[in-house]
Amino acid sequence: MTEQDEGRKGALDRGLSILSHLADAREASTAELAAAADISRSAAYRIVEKLSQYDFLHATSNGRWRLGPAAARLAMAAVHSTDVSDVAPELLRVLVQQTRETVSLGVLSGDEMVFIYRERGPQSVSVNADLGARRPLHATSVGKAYLAGLNPRERADLLRTLTLTAFTPQTLTTTDALERDITTAQARGWTEEHGEFDLASACCGAPIFDHTGHVVAAISVAGLKDRVEPALDRLGPLTVATADAISRRLGHNPGL
C-alpha cells in the first residue's frame, strides 16, 4: 500500500482493523498486523505503539501483541449492556422472511418457556403467535432447545423437577425418551417437535448462549404440520444459523 492509499484510510480504521484481527488471531507480530490491516510496517508500528500506550494492546514476552486490559474492559462493558431481547428481534425478523413461518424467542420461567418475542409468518394459515404465551419444556421445540443447551448436570437437575404431561399422543412422557430425543437433536443441530404439544403443528428450535457459554434463551420456527415437517431439513439450519448469530451478538464464542 502506498502512502497516498494509507492517507485515505484513517488512523481509526487502521487501529480498528488491528484490534479486530487480534480478536480472532489472539496474538500477532507487528508485520502480521500490518498485513492484516493492509498498511505499511512503519504505519503499523506507529499505531501499535499508540494502542499499547492506552493499554489496548499488550506485548508478550516473545515480542508479539495481544489485546490489552482496555480492550477487555470495553468488551465486558458491551457484553453486560447487551440483552437478548435487544439484539434478537432484528435477526428474528429476517428469519420470518426466510421461513415464512411463525418465529418465537423464549426464555425460561420456572419450569416453562415464556415467549418474549413472537412474529407470525406471512402464510395464509399459521400457528398462534401470542406474546407472553407459556410452553412446556418437554413438548415443544423451543423448550427442548433450551434443555439441549444446558450442560448434562443442569439438564438432569431440571428434568427431575418436570411433570411430563401428555398434551397429545405424540408427547414424550418419560425422561429416557426425552433425553434420547435431546441427544438426537444435539447431533442434528436443532430440536424438532412433531405434534407433541398441538397435533396440527410442527416446529424446530435452537438454543442461544451468552458470553459465558450458558444457555439464556431459545428460538423456534413453527407452522402447520403438513407444511413444516417436509421442510425441516431447510428450516432447521436457518434456525440454527439465526440462534448462532444472536449468541455471537451476546458475546458467545464457541471456540473458547
GUTIVEX-572097 format. One line per field, with one value per residue (C-alpha): residue number from 1; x, y, z; residue in one letter. Coordinates in nm, 3 decimals, always signed. Each point is the difference from the previous one (the first is absolute). Last residue first. Example, Ala and Ser with C-alpha at 12.3 -4.5 7.8 and 13.67 -1.06 7.14 Angstrom:
REM GUTIVEX-572097
seq = c(2 1)
u = c(+1.367 -0.137)
v = c(-0.106 -0.344)
w = c(+0.714 +0.066)
type = c(S A)
//
This chain:
REM GUTIVEX-572097
seq = c(256 255 254 253 252 251 250 249 248 247 246 245 244 243 242 241 240 239 238 237 236 235 234 233 232 231 230 229 228 227 226 225 224 223 222 221 220 219 218 217 216 215 214 213 212 211 210 209 208 207 206 205 204 203 202 201 200 199 198 197 196 195 194 193 192 191 190 189 188 187 186 185 184 183 182 181 180 179 178 177 176 175 174 173 172 171 170 169 168 167 166 165 164 163 162 161 160 159 158 157 156 155 154 153 152 151 150 149 148 147 146 145 144 143 142 141 140 139 138 137 136 135 134 133 132 131 130 129 128 127 126 125 124 123 122 121 120 119 118 117 116 115 114 113 112 111 110 109 108 107 106 105 104 103 102 101 100 99 98 97 96 95 94 93 92 91 90 89 88 87 86 85 84 83 82 81 80 79 78 77 76 75 74 73 72 71 70 69 68 67 66 65 64 63 62 61 60 59 58 57 56 55 54 53 52 51 50 49 48 47 46 45 44 43 42 41 40 39 38 37 36 35 34 33 32 31 30 29 28 27 26 25 24 23 22 21 20 19 18 17 16 15 14 13 12 11 10 9 8 7 6 5 4 3 2 1)
u = c(-1.328 -0.091 -0.372 +0.040 -0.311 +0.009 -0.373 +0.019 +0.164 -0.295 -0.243 +0.196 +0.006 -0.377 -0.048 +0.226 -0.174 -0.345 +0.115 +0.156 -0.331 -0.227 +0.155 +0.010 -0.329 -0.185 -0.207 -0.108 -0.094 -0.291 -0.196 +0.076 -0.130 +0.261 +0.282 +0.352 +0.159 +0.244 +0.173 +0.118 +0.283 +0.220 +0.332 +0.320 +0.126 -0.058 -0.365 -0.151 -0.313 -0.157 -0.160 -0.351 -0.213 -0.377 -0.305 -0.369 -0.344 +0.043 +0.083 +0.253 +0.170 -0.116 +0.347 +0.248 +0.358 +0.326 +0.297 +0.361 -0.051 +0.237 -0.150 -0.350 +0.069 +0.127 -0.310 -0.231 +0.182 -0.030 -0.373 -0.055 +0.195 -0.183 -0.336 -0.308 +0.104 -0.315 -0.129 -0.336 -0.066 +0.050 +0.151 +0.141 +0.365 +0.004 +0.342 +0.217 +0.233 +0.049 +0.148 +0.270 +0.085 +0.027 +0.226 +0.225 +0.016 +0.083 -0.299 -0.044 -0.205 -0.248 -0.049 -0.049 -0.247 -0.207 +0.006 -0.075 -0.303 -0.126 +0.266 +0.053 -0.365 -0.120 -0.112 -0.156 +0.135 -0.044 -0.278 +0.111 -0.253 +0.112 -0.030 -0.260 +0.037 +0.380 +0.154 +0.168 -0.112 +0.253 +0.071 +0.227 +0.006 -0.147 +0.000 +0.168 -0.109 +0.142 +0.036 +0.028 +0.262 +0.029 -0.170 +0.047 -0.257 -0.026 -0.326 +0.061 +0.102 +0.341 +0.242 -0.219 -0.071 +0.373 +0.074 -0.243 +0.182 +0.331 -0.133 -0.193 +0.299 +0.231 -0.212 -0.196 +0.327 +0.148 +0.319 +0.140 +0.199 +0.159 +0.097 +0.155 +0.188 +0.144 +0.099 +0.178 +0.181 +0.120 +0.136 +0.168 +0.209 -0.061 +0.307 +0.322 +0.319 +0.343 +0.076 -0.089 -0.338 -0.077 -0.341 -0.241 -0.295 +0.198 -0.006 +0.373 -0.037 -0.243 +0.242 +0.295 -0.211 -0.110 +0.354 +0.141 -0.285 +0.070 +0.368 -0.099 -0.212 -0.376 -0.239 -0.149 +0.077 +0.339 +0.101 -0.123 +0.213 +0.306 -0.070 -0.009 -0.327 -0.208 -0.360 -0.061 -0.372 -0.012 +0.350 -0.130 -0.278 +0.247 +0.226 -0.288 -0.130 +0.337 +0.006 -0.350 +0.075 +0.318 -0.196 +0.043 +0.031 +0.345 +0.096 -0.074 +0.219 +0.282 -0.017 -0.132)
v = c(-2.071 -0.107 +0.035 +0.380 +0.156 +0.378 +0.065 +0.096 -0.337 -0.172 +0.184 -0.117 -0.358 +0.005 +0.129 -0.266 -0.270 +0.108 +0.012 -0.346 -0.139 +0.162 -0.176 -0.355 +0.079 +0.071 -0.319 +0.044 +0.366 -0.008 -0.300 +0.093 +0.355 +0.245 +0.060 +0.141 +0.004 +0.199 -0.070 +0.201 +0.047 -0.306 +0.044 +0.044 +0.290 +0.254 -0.103 -0.302 -0.039 -0.342 -0.136 -0.094 -0.185 -0.010 -0.208 +0.081 -0.162 -0.246 +0.279 -0.063 -0.313 +0.048 -0.062 +0.213 +0.032 +0.107 +0.133 -0.098 -0.359 -0.143 +0.223 -0.091 -0.372 +0.046 +0.208 -0.273 -0.264 +0.216 +0.043 -0.372 -0.079 +0.268 -0.149 +0.181 +0.091 +0.150 -0.164 -0.114 +0.369 +0.229 -0.277 +0.161 -0.062 +0.156 +0.159 +0.033 -0.292 +0.137 +0.319 -0.178 -0.227 +0.300 +0.188 -0.305 -0.067 +0.361 +0.195 +0.086 -0.311 +0.095 +0.343 -0.164 -0.244 +0.292 +0.179 -0.326 -0.063 -0.286 -0.039 +0.364 +0.092 +0.320 +0.336 +0.277 +0.348 +0.121 -0.184 -0.147 -0.274 -0.228 +0.094 +0.005 +0.231 -0.009 +0.339 -0.125 +0.117 +0.178 -0.089 +0.154 -0.051 -0.351 -0.175 -0.339 -0.217 -0.144 +0.333 +0.256 -0.095 +0.230 -0.019 +0.160 -0.087 -0.018 -0.077 -0.121 +0.171 -0.171 +0.260 +0.304 -0.121 -0.064 +0.359 +0.119 -0.224 +0.172 +0.346 -0.133 -0.170 +0.282 +0.183 -0.293 -0.190 +0.273 +0.196 +0.246 -0.272 -0.112 +0.349 +0.080 -0.330 +0.077 +0.353 -0.123 -0.269 +0.256 +0.213 -0.306 -0.076 -0.194 -0.200 +0.089 -0.192 +0.076 -0.339 +0.108 +0.123 +0.365 +0.129 +0.196 +0.222 +0.120 +0.369 +0.008 -0.338 +0.149 +0.284 -0.236 -0.233 +0.293 +0.127 -0.349 -0.078 +0.318 -0.095 -0.355 +0.129 -0.050 -0.273 -0.043 -0.375 +0.053 +0.266 -0.216 -0.289 +0.225 +0.127 -0.360 -0.167 -0.122 -0.113 -0.052 +0.079 +0.302 +0.083 +0.065 +0.226 +0.201 +0.051 +0.092 +0.239 +0.177 +0.029 +0.140 +0.246 +0.114 +0.078 -0.181 +0.267 +0.088 -0.365 +0.004 +0.307 -0.162 -0.295 -0.349)
w = c(+2.382 -0.353 +0.064 +0.036 +0.149 +0.033 +0.001 -0.366 -0.062 +0.167 -0.228 -0.306 +0.132 +0.052 -0.355 -0.152 +0.204 -0.121 -0.363 +0.042 +0.131 -0.259 -0.300 +0.139 +0.174 -0.326 -0.029 +0.365 -0.037 -0.246 +0.121 +0.360 -0.022 +0.117 +0.244 -0.003 +0.343 +0.208 +0.328 +0.298 +0.249 -0.055 +0.176 -0.201 +0.212 -0.279 -0.031 -0.175 -0.215 -0.053 -0.321 -0.106 -0.254 -0.043 -0.076 +0.035 -0.028 +0.285 +0.243 +0.277 -0.137 -0.359 -0.137 +0.192 -0.115 +0.157 -0.195 -0.075 -0.106 +0.263 +0.269 -0.118 +0.026 +0.356 +0.080 -0.131 +0.200 +0.313 -0.060 -0.043 +0.317 +0.198 -0.091 -0.136 -0.354 -0.152 -0.321 +0.145 +0.074 +0.302 +0.215 +0.314 +0.081 +0.347 +0.022 +0.313 -0.075 -0.351 +0.143 +0.196 -0.293 -0.231 +0.240 +0.036 -0.375 -0.097 -0.120 -0.368 -0.077 +0.272 -0.160 -0.339 +0.156 +0.120 -0.336 -0.181 +0.216 +0.216 +0.271 +0.094 +0.027 -0.170 +0.133 -0.208 +0.074 -0.357 -0.182 -0.333 -0.074 -0.282 -0.364 -0.278 -0.300 +0.031 +0.083 +0.320 +0.341 +0.215 +0.361 +0.260 +0.378 -0.016 +0.336 +0.036 +0.289 +0.324 +0.176 -0.278 -0.257 -0.298 -0.339 -0.340 -0.266 -0.379 -0.181 -0.355 -0.325 +0.040 -0.137 +0.070 +0.353 +0.048 -0.102 +0.266 +0.248 -0.076 +0.079 +0.300 +0.170 +0.112 +0.256 +0.145 +0.033 +0.218 -0.057 +0.257 +0.174 -0.326 -0.110 +0.337 -0.009 -0.343 +0.097 +0.310 -0.199 -0.254 +0.285 +0.152 -0.309 -0.319 -0.094 -0.178 -0.072 +0.138 +0.152 +0.354 -0.117 -0.074 +0.107 -0.218 +0.093 +0.302 -0.104 -0.074 -0.174 -0.250 -0.078 -0.053 -0.215 -0.214 -0.061 -0.064 -0.243 -0.196 -0.034 -0.096 -0.286 +0.003 -0.111 +0.349 +0.003 -0.165 +0.250 +0.285 -0.123 -0.016 +0.352 +0.122 +0.092 +0.292 +0.065 -0.376 +0.017 +0.233 -0.123 -0.351 +0.131 +0.204 -0.302 -0.229 +0.265 +0.009 -0.377 -0.018 +0.280 -0.173 -0.312 -0.331 -0.263 +0.125 -0.019 -0.373 -0.045 +0.202 -0.239 +0.092)
type = c(L G P N H G L R R S I A D A T A V T L P G L R D L A P E V R D K L G A V S I A A V V H G T H D F I P A G C C A S A L D F E G H E E T W G R A Q A T T I D R E L A D T T T L T Q P T F A T L T L T R L L D A R E R P N L G A L Y A K G V S T A H L P R R A G L D A N V S V S Q P G R E R Y I F V M E D G S L V G L S V T E R T Q Q V L V R L L E P A V D S V D T S H V A A M A L R A A A P G L R W R G N S T A H L F D Y Q S L K E V I R Y A A S R S I D A A A A L E A T S A E R A D A L H S L I S L G R D L A G K R G E D Q E T M)
//
